[in-house]
């Protein structure tokens, strides 16, 4: 990523992060363009712990999303990763989310029930996953 583009995208993430009632943010784009690197750099810049879940490398993490309860999801992810989650100091990063449609569905419940949790997701070819998945998502 070029420096001006990187600065612009980091500023966009900063604006999202500072919102009081932020929604989970989905970063879409082609493979290997720097989506994950951007999120990692943002977490580092903000001095946030990063709970990174990559559904392609670790499909077993999908089991955390058999429920739509954000607290249960976080509890399961903490057990699977041995990473302690503190909402005010941790960024939940769901990478390659297209490989876990149930995680896409859970984003709604993070927004409705736990807006204090910073949730970022990244994926490629999401249009295909979204077209083939039945779920309701808040609009706004």
Buried (B, 14 or more C-beta within 10 A) or exposed (E): BEEEEBEEBBEBBEEBBEEEEBBBBBBBBEEEEBBBEBBBBBBEEBEBEBBBBBBEEBEEBBEBBEBBBBEEBBBBBBEBBEBEBEEEEBBBBBBBBBBBBBBBBBBBBBBEEBBEBBBBBBBBEBEEBBEEEEEEEEEE
